[in-house]
Amino acid sequence: MPRLRRPRLRTLLLLSNVVVLALPLSGFWALRLYESALIRQTEAELRAQAAVLAGTWRAARGIAGESLAEGLTPRALETARRRGLDLAHDPVLPLAPDPRPGPPPIPEAAAAGARLLPVLRDTQAVTLAALRLLDAAGTVVASTGADTGLSLAGLEEVEAARAGHPLAVLRRREKIATEVPEGISRTAGLRVHLAMPVLDGDRLDAVVLLSRTPATVLQTVGGKVPEIAAVALLLLLLVAALAALASRLITRPLAAVVAAARAVAAGGTAKLPPVPGTAVREAAELSEAIARMTATLEGRAAYVRGLAANISHEFKTPLAAMRGAAELLAEHGEEMTAAERARFAAAVEDGVARLDRLVRGLLDLARADMAAAGGRAALRPLAEAAAAAHPDLRITVHGAAAAAIAPEAAATVLGSLLGNVRAHAGPGTAVTLTLATEGDTATMLVADNGPGLSPANAARAFDPFFTTARNSGGTGLGLPIARALVEGAGGRIALQPAARGAAFRIALPAAAVEGSG
């Protein structure tokens, strides 16, 4: 089964934030769309009323022939039918100025206006719109207000209608203290104005001017509280789902990892629970890292326990011998001969010497375990120096190589291996040091012609304190120190099969060092 690609924590958080941010933004966007829809609805109603009033005017004036649709040019008719006012795109004009005195109304138009005034008032009672009829010069001849006889010429919408083109615009309106604040609904401070021409052939006969305030959002949604509550509940459920998703992908996996980490920190060996396949990648990586750390700590703890047991055993033997010799000297020293006293004193000195070697070996092993990787060393000069330091061995050096290891560490490794040869194979043993570079790996092969190791001893060669040369002063720490230094440099050391004697192969990262020939 292919491994699922886990999402990253930052991706999940970014997605959650985007969704949470989109909720109010989408609501704001929907509110603005609804406000524009209310304005377009008001515009459409005013256009319908204007068309009816224009037809009534034509009948009252006795204008025969073309209807409103036939009297307008195709472009003007398309404009009359258009429902295009939009809060996002159309400008909002200032508050309409008060009508001003102008030329007297045209008598025929004034007479028609007087006949239609009852119609205007009846229409206003139902539609709540402000209705005016203007003559061709822009003078009000009939109005639901108190501006009859005054002029509205100069208004943008009136001038467009006088030119034969219907026009709807948005204007500011006077604010009323009891109305909705503008910050809640922008339509509360606006008014839709519509001017439509009435034509007699190619001649303008009158202008129908209507205006009305659109309904506010709160006014229209006042009767839709259940629907709004359902949407709010849906949003809350969406947020709760996001929280549950975050808990499943982030919180619960991390909580399990933290609990296991605390158990490990308290000295336990808690096993980390498997991370769900839906968990974020960081939680899975953290779990894997803590699992590796736990395994490392458990291995280190086992190593320390075993080392402590071996140290106790190794120290107990010389201490017991020293105590026995000291007790015999204290109790029977006067009765002993000089030779006997010297023999027991030598046993004490041997025990002290062995303890000293053990302590120094343990310190070297501790330093090797804590040695930091780094450094570069030319191996041939170090091998020649190690050969010179062991004149009792017949050492031959072949080849050259450079490795990424500190020179001091490389010298200690060679010294430990050659000391191991001398302790187990004895002086005069022939040793071959072969240096080579294989790709990005530098190798050292240390082979001797001694008795070698049995299969049982070979399996324990790198165990601390394991030695077959205890009587000759061996501590069993030389090979563990060499392994710790090699592994600390990122390399490997292993006992290789050999036809005769023992052969240790060391592989280290290769490095280019000037003068490493």
N, C-alpha and C positions, 0 to 999 in steps of 0.2 A: 504494500500500500504506500503510495508516495506520501512523503512528509508534507504536511500542510504548511504554507507560508504564513508565519505568525505576523500579525500587525505589530508595528512599533508603538510604544507608549505615546510618543509625541504625536503620531498620526491619529491615534484614538482621541487624545485630548483635543487636538486641532479640530477633528470632525465633530466632537461634542460641542466645542465652543461655537463652531460655525452653525450647528443646528440651533443651539440656544439663541445665538444672535439672530438667526433667520426668523425665529418665531415672532418677535416684536416687529422686525422689519417687514415681514409678510403681512402682519396685521395692519401696519401703517400703510403699506401699499394698497391693501384691500380697502382701507378706509378712504384713501384718496380716489380710488376707482369708483367707489360707491358715491362719493361726493360729486364726481364728474357725471355719474349717471343721473343723479338728482337734478343737476343743472341742465343736462340734455333733455330730461323729461319735462322740466319747466319750459324749456325753449320750444319743445314740440307742442305742448299745450297752447303756448302763446301763438305759435304759427297757425294752429287750427282756429283759434279764436279770431286772429287777424284775418284769416281767409273768409270766415263767416261774416265779419263786420265789413270787409271790403265788398262782398257780394251784396250785403244789405245796403251799403252806400250806393252801389251802382243801381240798385232797384229804386232807391229813394230819389236819385238824381235822374232816373230815366235814361241811363246810358245803355243803349241797345247794342246788339252785335256780340262782340267777343267776350268770352268769360275771362275770369282772372287768369286761368292757365293759358288761354289763347292770347291774352293781351300782353303777357310778359315775354321778353326775349328768352330763347332757350337757356342762355347763361343765367339770366335773372331767375328763371323758373327753377333751375338746378339749385341756385343759392337759396331760393325760398323753401325748397324741400330738404335742404341739408340740415342735419342735426349734428353740428360739429363743435359746439362750445366745449372747451376742455380746460380744467383748472391748470393742467400741466403746461399748456402751450399758449392759450389765448391770454392776452394782456388784460389786466383789470384797470379800467379807466376810472378817473376821479369821480367824486360825487357829482351828479348832474346839477348844473347851475339852475337857479330859479328862473322861470320864464320872465321875460322882460317885455316892456311895451314895444309894439311894432306897428306896422301898417294895419289899418282896419281890415277885418276879414272880408273876403269876397262875398257879396250878398247872397248869391245862389248857394255857395258853400255853407254860409251861416244858416240859411233856411233849412238846408238838409241836415245840418248838425242839430238844430233844434228839434227836428222830427225824430232823430235817432237817439237823443239824450236818454229817454226812458229805457231804450234797449241797452245802452251802456250801463245804466244803473242796475238793471236786472241782472246783466251779465256779471257785474262786479259783486253783487250779493252772493253769487254762486262761486265765482272763481277767485275772489279776493284780489284781483289784479287791478292796477291803475290803467284806465283806458282813456285815450284821447283821439279825437279826429282833427286833423290839421288841413287847412286849405293848401293850395299849390305854393303859396308864399311862406308857409310854415307857421301860420297863425292858428291858434287853437280855436276851433268852432264848436266843439262839444267836448266835455271832460267830466270825469267822475270827481274831479277836484274843484278848486276854486280859481283856476287859471284860464278860463274861457276869455278870449279876446287878447291874450298875451301871446308873444312870439317865442317859439322854440327853434327858430332858424339858427343854424350854426352848430347844433349838436351833430356829432359825427354820424350817428345812425339816421337822423332826420335828413341830413344832406345826401347821404347815400340813397335814401328812398326818393328824394326829390330828383335824383339823377336816374331813377328807374330801377334801382337795385335794392332788394330787401336786405336788411342787415340786422343781425343780433349781436349784442355786445354785453360784456360784464362790467358793471359799475359798482363803486362803493356806495353804501347807503348809510343813512343816519342810524346810529346805534341806539337801541332801546334797553334800558337798565334791566328789564325783566327777561331779556332774551338770553340765549346760551352764549357763554364767553367764546370769543372767536378762536381761542386756542384749542377748544374742544372740537369745533366744527367751523371750518372757514366759510361755509356757505351762509353762516349767520350774519356776516357783514357784507354780503354781496346782493346784487339785484340784477336780474336779467331784463334787458331792454331790447325790444324788437320794433323795428319800423318797416312797414310794408306799403309800397306805393299802390294807388288805385289809378289806372290809366284809362283814358278815353282815346283809343287809337294810339297815336304817338304822343299825345298830350297828357301831362300829369294833371289829374283832377283833384286828388286828395292824398293824404298820408294817414295810415292807421298806426298809432304809436301806443304800444302796450308795455307794461313793466310789472314784474312780480318777484318777490323774494322766494328762492327755492326753499323747500323743506330742509331742515337740518338733519344730521345723522341721528341725533338723539330723538328727534321727533318721529322719525321713520322706524327706528328700531325699538321704540318704547313698547310696542305690542309684540315684540319678538324675543322677549326675555327667555323663554324656554330654549329657543334655538341657540341664543348666545350662550346660555349656561351649558348647553351640550358641547359647543365648540370649546369653551373654557375647560370643561371636564376632559375633553379629548386632548387638549394641550397639556393638562396636568398628567394625564396618563402617559403622554409621550415623554415628558420630563422624567416621570417615574421609571419608564422603560429604559431611558438613557442611564439613569442611576443604577438600575439593576444590571444593565449591560456592563457598566463600568465596574460594578462590584464583582461580576463574574470574571471579567477579563483582567482586572487589576487587583482589587482589594483582597479577594479570597486567596488567589495564588500567593500574593505577597505575605498575607497573614500566615499561611501554612509554612512558607519559607522562614519567616521570622521566628515562628514557634520552634521549628526544628533547629534553627541557629542558636536560639536561647538554650535549648536542651544540650546542644553540643558545648556551648560556652560554660554550662554548669557542670560539665564533665561527663555527660551522658554520651550515648552512641545512637542518638535518634536517627532513624532513616527518613529521608525526605519523601513525602508523598508524591506520586506522579503529578506533574503539572497538567491541567486539562489542555486538550488540543486547541481550545479557543482562547487560551491565555495569551497575553501580549508577549512579544519576543523578549523584552527585558526581563519579565518574570521567569521565563524559561531559562534564559542565560544566567540569571542570578541563581536559580535553583541548581543548575548544572555546576556553576562555580562553587557554590557552598557544598554540593555533594563531593566535588573533587577535593575541596578543602577538608571536609570531614574525613574522607578516606586518607588524606595525607596526614591529618592529625592523629587518626587512629593508628596508622602505620608508624608514625613517629613515637606515639605512646608505647606501642608494642616494642619498638626498637629500644626505647629508653628503659622499659621494664627488663628486657633481656640483657641490656648492657649493665644495668644495676646488679642483676643476678650474677653476671660474669665477673664484674668488678669485685663483688663480695667474695666470690669463690677465689679469684686470683689473689686478693689481698689476704684472705684467710690462711692460705697455705704458708707463705713466708712468715706471717705474724705468729702462727702456731709454732713454727720451728724456732723463731726468735724467742718466744715466750718460754718454750721448753728449755732452750739452752740457757736463758737468763736465770730460770728457776734452779736449774742444776748448779750453775755457777754460784748462785746465792746460797744454796743449801749445802753443797758439798765442795765448794771451791777450795777450801783449805785442805781437804783430804786428797785433792786431785794432784796429779803430777803436772809439771809445766806443759808437757805435750798435750795432756788432756784439756787443760784450761785453754791452750791455744786453739785446739780443735773446736771447742764450744764457742769461743770468741769469733773464730772464722765463720761459724754458722750464722752468728748474729750479723756479722758484716755482710755475708752473702745475702741474707734476708733484706738488709737495708739497701744493698745495691739493687736487688730485684725490685723492691718497692720503688726505688728511685726511677728505674727504667719504666716501670708501669705508670708512674705519675707523669713522667715526661711523654710517654707514648699517648696517654689519655689527653694531655694538653695538645699534642700535635693532632690527634684525631678531632678534637673540638675545633681547633683552628681550621682544619681541612673541611669540616662540615659547614663552617661559617664563611669559608673563602668565597669572595665575590668573583664572578666571571669577568674576564677582561684581560688585556695584555697580549703581547705578541712575543714569540720566542723563536730564535733559530735553534733547531734541535741538535744539529751536529756539534757545535761548540759545547753545548751542555752535555752531550753524550761523551765527548772526549774528556771533559772535566770530570765526569763521574767515573770514567775508566781510570783516570789518573788518581782519583781518590780511593780506588780499590786495587792497589798493586798486587795483592795476593790472588787476584783472579786474572785469567788470560782473556782479556776483552778485545774484541775486534768490532770496529764501527764501519758500516757500509751505508752509502747513500747520504742524502741530505733532505731536509724538509723544514718547513716553517709552520707553526701552529698558533692558533688563537688561545694562548694560555700564558699566564704570568711566568716569566723565567724562573722565579723562585719555586713556584709550584711544580714546574716541569723537572727542576733539579731534585726536588724532594721525591717525586714519583720514581725517577731513575735510581736515586739513592735507596729507596725502600725496596725496589725490585732487586737491585744488586746485593743489598744486605740480606735479603731473603735467600738468594742463591748461596751466599757465603755461609749462612746459618744452616742450610739444609744439605747443600752439596759439598761444602768444605772448600778450603783454600786450594788453588790450582785448577779449579773448574774452568773449562773453556766457555766463554759467553759471547754470543754474537748479537750486536745491536744493529738492526736493519731499519733504516729510515727511508720513507717513500711518500710520494704525494699521489693520491688516486682521486682525480677530479677535484672536488672541494673538500677532501678529507686528507689530513696528514696522519700517517701511521708510523708506529714504532713497534717492532717485534723484538722482544727480549727472550732469547732462547739459550739454554745451557745443555751441557752433556752429562748432567748429574743423574741421580737415580729417579728423578721425576716424582709424580704423585700417584697414589692409588686412586681408583675411581671413587672410593668413599671419602678419601681426604680431599680430592679435587672438588667434590660437591660443597665442602665446607671451607674452601681455601680463603674466602673473603669474609668469613665470620670473625667478629672481634674476639680476640684472646685464643683463637684456635691456632695451635702450633704443634709441630712434632719435634721442635728443637728447644724444648723448655729447659733441658739440662744444660744446653750451651748458651743460655741467656735469652732465648727467644721469648717475645711477649705476645705474639700473635696479633700485633697491631699494625705491622708494616703494610700488608696488603689492604686492610680496611682504610688506612690513611691514603694510600695511592688511589684507591677507588673513589674516595670522597673528593680528592683533588681533581681527578679526571672528570667525574660527573659534574662537579661544580663549574668546570670550563665548558660544559656541553658535550663531553665526549663519552666514550665507553671503553672499558677494560675487561678482557675476558681471557680465560685460560684456554689455549688452543691445543688440539690433539697433536702429539709429536711422537716420532718413532723412538726417540731417546730423550731423556731429560724432560724439562718443563719449558713451555713457551707461552709467554703472555703477549697478547696483541692489544695495543692502545690505539684508538681512533679518536682524533681530535679535529675540530674545524680547521681547515687550512688557512694560512695567512701569508701574505707577501711581506717579507722582512728584508730590508736592505742588507746585503752582505750575507745572505743565508745560503751560501753555496756549500 
